Amino acid sequence: GIQLKMLADISALYGVPFTNNVGKSSIAALVGGIAPGLLARGTLGIFFKTLPGIGSVVGAAALPVLSGGCTYAIGQVFIKHYESGGTLLSFDAKQFSASFTDEVKAGMKKVKEVKL
């Protein structure tokens, strides 16, 4: 929901027509192509949650970092796409798969640096 709202806001900022269905499909295509290693980190976090004691701490930390990194990456990819003159309908997730993976890593790094 947050990612869809962010995409709607970015689309409005760039004057790009937005619909929920196309937005959902674009996000799903982008996230669906994410590198297996990044998804494994999230799965590993879920696994660690099952371990007594330390597992809850490790698992609880891994999932928000991955989610935050993905949200950051989605925003960055669509900003690049819109700045190059693209629209939501012309978005090709395959074209951005490498940069998406890089942006997820950058976003995860930013999330880890946030001090609450």
C-alpha positions in Angstrom: 0.0 0.0 0.0 2.8 2.4 0.9 4.7 1.7 -2.3 1.6 2.2 -4.4 0.8 5.5 -2.7 4.4 6.6 -3.2 4.2 5.7 -6.9 0.9 7.6 -7.2 2.6 10.6 -5.6 5.7 10.4 -7.8 3.5 10.1 -10.9 1.6 13.2 -9.9 4.8 15.1 -9.3 6.0 14.2 -12.8 2.5 14.7 -14.4 2.3 11.1 -15.4 -1.2 9.6 -15.5 -1.6 7.0 -12.8 -4.1 4.1 -12.2 -4.0 1.6 -9.3 -4.1 -1.4 -11.6 -1.2 -0.4 -13.8 0.7 0.8 -10.7 0.2 -2.5 -9.0 1.3 -4.4 -12.1 4.4 -2.3 -12.6 5.5 -2.7 -9.0 4.8 -6.4 -9.0 6.8 -6.8 -12.2 9.7 -4.9 -10.8 9.8 -6.6 -7.4 9.1 -10.0 -9.0 12.4 -9.7 -10.9 14.5 -9.0 -7.8 17.8 -10.9 -7.4 17.2 -14.2 -5.6 20.0 -13.2 -3.1 18.0 -10.2 -1.9 14.9 -12.3 -1.4 16.9 -14.9 0.4 17.9 -12.2 3.0 14.2 -11.7 3.7 13.6 -15.4 3.9 16.6 -15.8 6.1 15.2 -13.2 8.4 11.9 -15.2 8.7 14.0 -18.3 9.4 15.9 -16.6 12.2 12.6 -15.5 13.8 11.9 -19.2 14.6 15.1 -19.5 16.7 14.6 -18.9 20.4 16.1 -15.7 21.8 18.4 -14.1 19.2 16.2 -15.3 16.4 13.5 -12.8 17.1 15.9 -9.9 17.2 17.7 -10.9 14.0 14.4 -11.7 12.2 12.7 -8.5 13.3 15.6 -6.4 12.1 16.0 -8.1 8.7 12.5 -7.7 7.4 12.1 -3.9 7.8 15.5 -3.3 6.3 14.5 -5.4 3.2 11.1 -3.7 3.0 12.6 -0.2 3.3 15.2 -1.0 0.7 12.6 -2.2 -1.7 10.4 0.9 -1.2 13.4 3.2 -1.7 14.4 1.3 -4.9 10.9 1.5 -6.4 10.9 5.2 -5.9 14.3 5.7 -7.4 13.6 3.5 -10.4 10.4 5.3 -11.3 12.0 8.7 -10.8 14.7 7.7 -13.3 12.0 6.3 -15.7 9.9 9.4 -15.5 12.9 11.7 -15.9 13.8 9.9 -19.1 10.3 10.7 -20.5 8.7 7.4 -19.6 5.1 6.8 -18.6 3.6 4.2 -16.4 2.3 2.4 -19.4 5.7 2.3 -21.1 7.5 1.0 -18.0 9.6 -2.1 -18.7 10.7 -3.8 -15.5 13.4 -5.9 -17.2 15.1 -2.7 -18.3 15.5 -1.7 -14.7 16.3 -5.0 -13.0 20.0 -4.3 -12.5 19.5 -0.8 -11.3 16.6 -2.0 -9.1 18.9 -4.5 -7.3 21.6 -1.8 -6.8 18.9 0.6 -5.5 17.6 -2.0 -3.1 21.1 -2.4 -1.6 21.5 1.4 -1.4 18.1 1.7 0.3 18.9 -1.1 2.8 22.1 0.7 3.7 20.1 3.9 4.2 17.5 2.1 6.4 20.3 0.6 8.6 21.7 4.1 9.1 18.4 5.5 10.4 18.5 6.0 14.2 15.2 5.8 15.9 
